Amino acid sequence: MEAFQDGKMMRIFVDERDRRGVQPLYTAIVELLRKRGVAGATVLRGIEGFGAHNEIHVAKPFSPTPNSPVLIEVIDEEERLRALIPELEAMIGEGLITIEKISYLQLHRP
């Protein structure tokens, strides 16, 4: 049985309609993370949520202006994650970033 390792997970909360130039903000963030060599990142679209302004963000099918909450989860060493914060702050107009302690098991197929 493999042993779990300690690591950190950064969570970045933004809105689906947030943009960086012409592309979705979450896409620009994932591209930055990839260029900076982080171990991995996943983008998740939420069904419903609210943040600092107490405004409900909800996924509405066929809406011309989607505004689902979007969560980007990033796993790596704490130092590498913290080094990204200045660049992320410059990209994100409004949002939330957390860093949490995790234990993970990397699985590989034979």
Protein Blocks (a to p, Z undefined) as FASTA:
>chain_A
ZZddddddddddddfklcehjbcfklmmmmmmmmnopabdcddddfbdcdfkopacddde
hiabdcbdcdddddddfklmmmmmmmmmmmmmbdcdddddddddddddZZ
